[in-house]
Amino acid sequence: MFGRIARVRGGPNTRTRASARPARRAGPRIGGALALAGLMLAMETGGAQATAVYTRELAVQVVEICTGAGVDCYAPAYDAALLQSMFDPAGIELFFPAATRLNGFGFVDAGGGEIDPGEALNDFRLAMSPPATAHTAYLGGTPDMAGSAVELAYVGGASVDLPFGVVQGTGGFSLAAATEIVAHALGHILGAPHDGDGNAAPASGFVMAPALNLAAPPSTYSTVSLAAFESAALPGPTGTFAASADVPAPAAGGLLAAALGGLAALRARRRRTV
């Protein structure tokens, strides 16, 4: 059994929860002189930026789900560079294999031209299990989901060979918003709960927030989410899909892999609402 947590529809540009916590106040603004000095220093050093240090890897396998003879197909959309930047602070390097296709899939009609996301996730899991490749999260695309949902994934699924999620492949979202939806599903698979849901993270402003502003989709994970990633076993059987020579040695204080118990399916909501 696993529970489900729904994101509740808010206004035209937001998703909200009734118990949403207020966001933390931003820190003091940097003075103009200090900002100018920083800009000059950046120019003198060639604008060099810190390079991310990767200690683990994760493949994001997009699965184009097609009904019938493959006339109607659905796949999640994302910006690979933006998605990678979200995982840089966690030390997780993402890989993006070519999308695969799952034909002859039968979505369960929920009425009103929408499909049942829970049934879609379960059927997707059955079609893809067991995970074929180590350290890989599988995301399948769907038509419009019922109940204003836009994604559904197993929370902590990475640790129990259930690295699966379904993401709505329709809706006309901006690429930034679509990428955040994918990042949200991946966050759940790696064990991250909703921010502010029984934890110290603010309930807005980060990828795992239960409410998202469509006009400015979050592009960073909270410290609560990053801590969850540190305790998450990456998906798949023991080993890596990449050659060992391509995997950087763990840095001091690197990420730990530990099994997590319990599953939950998390629903995101549409129209920001996601």
PyMOL commands that set and color helices and strands:
alter all, ss='L'
color gray80, all
select helices_A, chain A and resi 32-44+80-90+117-128+146-148+157-160+175-189+223-230+244-246
alter helices_A, ss='H'
color red, helices_A
select strands_A, chain A and resi 3-5+8-9+15-16+56-67+72-74+92-95+100-105+109-111+114-115+136-142+149-155+164-168+264-269
alter strands_A, ss='S'
color yellow, strands_A
deselect
rebuild
show_as cartoon
